[in-house]
Amino acid sequence: MNKPNIPHLKSSKDLETTYEAVRAGFVALALEKNRQATPYIEEARALKVAASTAKTPGNLLNITDIQSALLTAAGVSDKANNHLLPGDKKAAIKGLIENFLEPAGKKFVEELVFRFLLIRGDSLGGSMRNIGGVLAQRKLTRSIISALRVAGKSYEWLHSETNVWAQMPENDAEIEIFVKGIGWEKDNQSRTALFNLIVPIVGNNVDLCLFNREQKVFSNKKIAKDILNSPASYIALGELKGGIDPAGADEHWKTARTALNRIQESFKKVSHTPHLFFIGAAIESKMATEIWNLLKKGILTNAANLTDDNQIASLSRWLCNL
């Protein structure tokens, strides 16, 4: 077992999420939903302007640059769109016009825009289901970067879209939106933290893994595979739960606890004991007590409430110094 490192915690009570933090968390989620909805609203405005040039619903078929939006309003997803023949697409749009736009009379443009937003909104809802986890990862990423900067350490980061490692930029504002990995040096030894990895030793996804390997070697698929299969490469593994709704707190903790148990047992079989940690946004009293007991037993080395900036800063500093 690893000795707990929790200077930011005095008792289980410190882990509990306050009402004020829950309220702030819901506000943050609402703001993020609005931010991500903005492109759809702008698309709808552009569609309305273009469609307003049509005198009748049937004329919409003649406006070339809105055919993709008409398909969306007809309920055809981007994925389905790739598998439809031109004739099928035209039939879907005609169905939209005949069944919904023509019955709307002079308000057919408004009807079109409403239906476009309805389908886009459904798509947005799907992408927002794990927004709590996304925001949690961003917050932890920013905290780790801040800890490194305060310590005067440079870092490299892995871009989530290009999958390419890059040097620390001079201005890294909002870089956490695109980070899926961070690399730095600790006492002339390499450290690499990667988010959302399938760990072969465990057989499941782990939210954050810290390795004692140089970041650039992960760009080589064969070497990366060997590292992931090497128990000694792992320094720490952690579970991150960003859901803020107290109603789902127990379920999130059960999932995390099961994952942590699986990690512990899997590494025990290969005679390696990496540090284990947990970060949660919604932590109720019973959960806090369980987490505290795991810390006292040395099963967990660290834990923090995501809504407490001081706790996240402390845990991030600990990670950077492992």
C-alpha positions in Angstrom: 0.0 0.0 0.0 1.1 3.6 -0.7 1.1 6.1 2.1 -1.7 8.7 1.6 -0.7 12.2 0.7 -3.6 14.5 1.7 -2.5 17.7 3.3 -5.7 19.3 1.9 -8.0 17.0 3.9 -8.5 16.9 7.7 -11.5 14.7 7.8 -14.2 13.1 5.6 -16.3 16.3 6.0 -13.8 18.2 3.8 -14.7 15.9 0.9 -18.4 16.6 1.0 -19.8 18.9 -1.8 -21.5 22.0 -0.4 -24.8 23.3 -1.6 -23.1 26.4 -3.0 -20.7 24.2 -5.1 -23.7 22.2 -6.4 -25.4 25.4 -7.4 -22.3 26.7 -9.1 -21.8 23.4 -10.9 -25.3 23.5 -12.4 -24.7 27.1 -13.6 -21.4 26.0 -15.2 -23.2 23.2 -17.0 -25.9 25.5 -18.2 -23.3 28.0 -19.5 -21.4 25.2 -21.3 -24.7 24.0 -23.0 -25.4 27.5 -24.2 -21.8 27.8 -25.5 -22.1 24.6 -27.4 -25.5 25.5 -28.7 -24.3 28.8 -30.3 -23.2 27.2 -33.6 -26.6 25.6 -34.1 -28.4 28.9 -33.5 -26.2 30.6 -36.0 -26.8 27.8 -38.5 -30.5 28.2 -38.0 -30.3 32.0 -38.6 -28.3 31.4 -41.8 -30.9 28.8 -42.9 -33.8 31.2 -42.2 -32.2 33.9 -44.4 -31.5 31.6 -47.3 -34.9 29.8 -47.1 -36.8 33.2 -47.0 -35.9 33.6 -50.7 -38.3 30.8 -51.5 -41.8 31.8 -52.3 -43.3 28.3 -51.7 -42.1 25.2 -49.8 -41.5 23.5 -53.2 -39.0 26.2 -54.2 -36.7 25.1 -51.4 -35.6 22.2 -53.6 -34.0 24.8 -56.0 -31.8 26.4 -53.3 -28.6 24.4 -53.7 -26.8 25.6 -50.6 -29.4 24.6 -48.1 -30.0 21.0 -49.2 -27.9 19.6 -46.3 -29.9 21.7 -43.8 -33.1 20.5 -45.3 -32.0 16.9 -44.8 -31.3 17.7 -41.2 -34.7 19.2 -40.8 -36.1 16.0 -42.4 -34.6 14.0 -39.5 -31.6 12.6 -41.5 -28.5 12.3 -39.3 -25.0 13.1 -40.6 -24.2 9.4 -40.3 -27.3 8.3 -42.2 -26.6 11.0 -44.8 -23.3 9.2 -45.8 -25.2 6.1 -46.6 -28.1 7.6 -48.7 -28.2 7.8 -52.5 -29.1 11.2 -54.0 -32.6 9.9 -54.8 -33.2 8.9 -51.2 -32.1 12.3 -50.0 -34.4 14.1 -52.4 -37.3 11.8 -51.3 -36.6 12.7 -47.6 -36.7 16.4 -48.3 -39.9 16.0 -50.4 -41.5 14.2 -47.4 -40.5 17.1 -45.2 -42.0 19.6 -47.6 -45.3 17.7 -48.2 -46.0 16.5 -44.7 -44.8 19.5 -42.6 -43.9 22.6 -44.6 -46.8 22.9 -47.0 -49.4 22.5 -44.2 -47.7 25.4 -42.4 -48.8 27.7 -45.1 -47.1 31.1 -45.1 -45.1 30.2 -42.0 -43.3 27.3 -43.8 -39.9 29.0 -43.2 -40.4 29.2 -39.4 -41.6 25.6 -39.5 -38.4 24.6 -41.3 -36.2 26.4 -38.8 -38.0 24.9 -35.8 -37.6 21.4 -37.2 -33.9 22.1 -38.0 -33.3 23.2 -34.4 -35.2 20.3 -33.0 -33.0 17.8 -34.8 -29.8 19.8 -34.0 -30.9 20.0 -30.4 -31.3 16.3 -30.1 -27.7 15.9 -31.5 -26.5 18.4 -28.9 -28.3 16.6 -26.1 -26.4 13.4 -27.0 -23.0 15.2 -27.0 -23.9 16.9 -23.7 -24.6 13.7 -21.7 -21.0 13.4 -20.5 -20.4 17.2 -20.4 -19.7 16.9 -16.6 -16.8 14.5 -17.3 -15.5 16.8 -20.1 -15.5 19.9 -17.8 -13.9 17.9 -15.0 -11.1 16.8 -17.3 -10.5 20.4 -18.4 -10.4 21.6 -14.8 -7.9 19.0 -13.7 -5.8 19.6 -16.9 -5.7 23.3 -16.2 -4.7 22.6 -12.5 -1.9 20.3 -13.5 -0.6 22.8 -16.0 -0.8 25.6 -13.4 1.2 23.4 -10.9 3.9 22.9 -13.5 4.1 26.6 -14.4 4.3 27.6 -10.8 7.2 25.2 -10.3 8.9 26.7 -13.3 8.6 23.5 -15.4 7.9 23.4 -19.1 5.6 20.8 -20.5 4.5 19.1 -23.7 0.9 18.5 -24.5 -1.0 16.0 -26.7 -3.6 17.6 -29.0 -6.9 15.7 -28.8 -7.7 16.2 -32.5 -4.4 16.0 -34.3 -2.9 13.4 -31.8 0.4 15.3 -32.1 2.6 16.3 -29.2 3.5 20.0 -29.0 5.8 22.2 -26.9 4.3 24.4 -24.2 2.9 27.6 -25.8 3.7 31.0 -24.5 0.0 31.7 -24.2 -1.9 28.6 -23.1 -5.2 30.1 -22.4 -8.0 27.6 -22.9 -5.5 24.9 -24.1 -7.2 22.5 -21.7 -10.1 22.2 -24.2 -7.8 20.3 -26.5 -5.4 18.5 -24.2 -5.6 14.7 -23.9 -2.0 14.2 -22.5 0.7 16.2 -20.7 4.4 15.4 -20.4 7.1 16.9 -18.1 10.3 16.2 -16.3 10.6 15.3 -12.6 14.2 15.2 -11.3 15.5 14.4 -14.8 13.0 11.6 -15.2 10.2 11.7 -17.7 6.5 11.8 -16.7 3.5 11.5 -19.0 -0.1 11.8 -17.9 -2.7 10.5 -20.4 -6.5 10.8 -20.2 -9.0 8.1 -21.0 -6.9 5.0 -21.7 -7.8 1.4 -22.1 -5.3 -0.2 -19.7 -4.7 -3.8 -20.9 -3.6 -5.0 -17.4 -7.0 -3.9 -16.1 -9.1 -4.6 -19.2 -11.0 -1.3 -18.9 -10.8 2.4 -19.5 -9.1 4.5 -16.8 -9.7 8.2 -16.6 -6.1 9.3 -15.9 -2.8 7.4 -16.0 0.6 8.7 -15.0 3.6 7.0 -16.6 7.4 7.1 -15.9 8.0 7.3 -19.7 8.8 10.1 -22.1 5.8 11.4 -23.9 7.2 11.1 -27.5 7.5 7.3 -27.2 3.7 7.1 -27.0 3.6 8.3 -30.7 5.0 4.9 -31.7 2.1 2.5 -31.6 4.3 -0.6 -31.0 6.2 1.1 -28.2 3.0 2.5 -26.7 1.5 -1.0 -26.7 4.5 -2.3 -24.8 4.4 0.5 -22.3 0.6 -0.1 -21.6 1.3 -3.7 -21.1 4.2 -3.0 -18.7 3.1 -2.8 -15.0 6.2 -1.0 -14.0 5.5 1.9 -16.4 2.5 3.0 -14.3 3.0 5.5 -11.4 -0.6 6.4 -10.7 -4.1 5.7 -11.9 -7.2 7.7 -11.1 -10.9 7.9 -11.5 -12.6 11.3 -12.3 -16.3 11.8 -11.8 -17.6 15.3 -12.9 -21.3 14.8 -12.5 -22.6 17.5 -10.1 -26.2 16.2 -9.6 -26.4 14.9 -6.0 -29.1 12.5 -7.1 -26.5 10.6 -9.2 -23.7 10.8 -6.7 -24.1 7.3 -5.3 -24.2 5.7 -8.7 -21.1 7.6 -9.8 -19.2 6.5 -6.7 -20.3 2.8 -7.2 -18.9 3.0 -10.7 -15.7 4.6 -9.6 -15.3 2.3 -6.6 -15.7 -0.8 -8.8 -13.2 0.6 -11.3 -10.7 1.3 -8.5 -11.1 -2.2 -7.1 -10.5 -3.6 -10.5 -7.3 -1.6 -10.9 -6.1 -2.6 -7.5 -6.7 -6.3 -8.0 -5.3 -6.3 -11.5 -2.0 -4.7 -10.5 -1.8 -6.9 -7.4 -1.7 -9.9 -9.7 1.3 -8.5 -11.5 3.0 -7.5 -8.2 2.9 -3.8 -8.7 1.3 -1.1 -6.5 0.7 2.2 -8.3 -0.8 5.1 -6.6 -4.6 5.2 -6.8 -6.7 8.4 -6.5 -10.2 9.6 -6.9 -11.7 13.0 -7.8 -15.4 13.7 -7.7 -17.7 16.6 -8.1 -20.8 15.3 -6.2 -19.7 13.7 -3.0 -22.3 13.1 -0.4 -21.7 12.3 3.3 -21.7 8.5 3.1 -19.5 8.6 0.0 -17.0 10.9 1.8 -16.8 8.5 4.7 -16.1 5.6 2.4 -13.4 7.6 0.6 -11.8 8.7 3.8 -11.6 5.1 5.1 -9.9 4.0 1.8 -7.4 6.8 2.3 -6.7 5.8 5.9 -6.3 2.1 4.8 -3.8 3.2 2.1 -5.9 1.8 -0.7 -6.3 5.3 -2.0 -3.2 7.6 -1.9 -5.1 10.7 -2.7 -8.6 12.1 -3.2 -10.2 15.5 -3.8 -13.5 17.2 -4.3 -13.5 18.7 -7.8 -15.5 21.7 -6.7 -12.8 22.7 -4.2 -10.1 24.6 -6.0 -7.6 24.2 -3.2 -8.0 20.5 -3.1 -7.6 20.1 -6.8 -4.5 22.3 -6.7 -3.0 20.2 -3.9 -3.7 16.9 -5.7 -2.3 18.3 -9.0 0.9 19.3 -7.2 1.1 15.8 -5.7 0.7 14.3 -9.2 3.4 16.5 -10.7 5.9 15.5 -8.0 5.4 11.8 -8.1 
